Amino acid sequence: MNSVMESLWYGNISPHDTIVEDNRYYKKLLKLMGQNRDRLSETLTPEMQTVLETYDDNINEMNSIAEMEAFRYGVRFGIRLMMKTGGSLECPSA
């Protein structure tokens, strides 16, 4: 099962291009972050620029790990849910 999950995670099996493709708020925040980072970067010494780049790398790695763990949890939760409902997509009758 890990190989299937890893294939999904790394994009070898891709049900869609991106999760946030149509999220305007996400795109707005991404643009704002880029603008602010550029402004900050312009004021830094070369040494501090290197520190900022290392910080960015660390944050990106942490985010990637957190996203992968959330993905794994979601897949496992979905499987457990399907097993509990017998694979039915309909709500049980009251």
N, C-alpha and C positions, 0 to 999 in steps of 0.2 A: 504494500500500500504506500509506503514512503516514496517509492519511485514514481508512482502516479501523481502523488501530491507534489513532489519536486518538479515533475514535468509540467504540471499546471502552474506552479509558482513561477518557474523560470520561463514561462511563455511558450514552451514546446507544445502545449495543448492550450489554446486560447479561445475561450468562449466569447470574448469581446476584446476590443483593442485597449480600452482603459476604463476604469471604474468612474472616473470623474470627467469623462469626455464632454458631457453636456452640463456640467455644474458651473454656472456663471460665477457664483461666489468664490469657488475654488480658483478659477482663472483670475479673478480680480485680486485675490490674496496673493497668488503667485506673482503677478505683475508688480504689486506693491512691495513684496519682499525683494524682488529683483532690483527695483528702483532704490529702496533703502539700503540694500547691500552695496550697490554701486556708489551711493553717496558716502557710506562709511568707508569703503575701500579707498576712495580718493583722498581721504584724510590720514591714512595710515602710513607709517614708515615701512620700508621693505621688510624689516624684521617682524613688525606687527602684522603685515600682510601675510607672511608665512604662518604666523600663529593663527590668523583668521582662517586661512585655507585648511590648516590642520583641524581646527574646530569644526569647520564645515564637513570635512571628511568623517570626523567622529560622529557628528549629528546624523549624517546620511546613513552611516553604518548602523547606528542605534535604531533609526526609523525603519530601516530594512528588516532588522531582526524583529522589531515589534510587529511590523506588518506581516511577516512570515508566520509568527506565532498566532496572530489573530486569524490569519487564513487557515492555519492548521486547526485551530479551535473551531472555527466556523464549519469546516468540512466535517470534523468529528461530530459536532453538535447536529448538523444536518443528517448525518448517517444515523445517529441515535434516534433522532426524531422520526425518521422514516421507518426505522425498526419498530419503534413503539406504536406507530400507526399502521403497521403492516404494509407499508409502502403506498398507502392510499393518500391521494392528494385532496380528498374531500373531507369536510368536517364530520365527525361522528354524530349520529342522531342523538337527540336528547331523550 
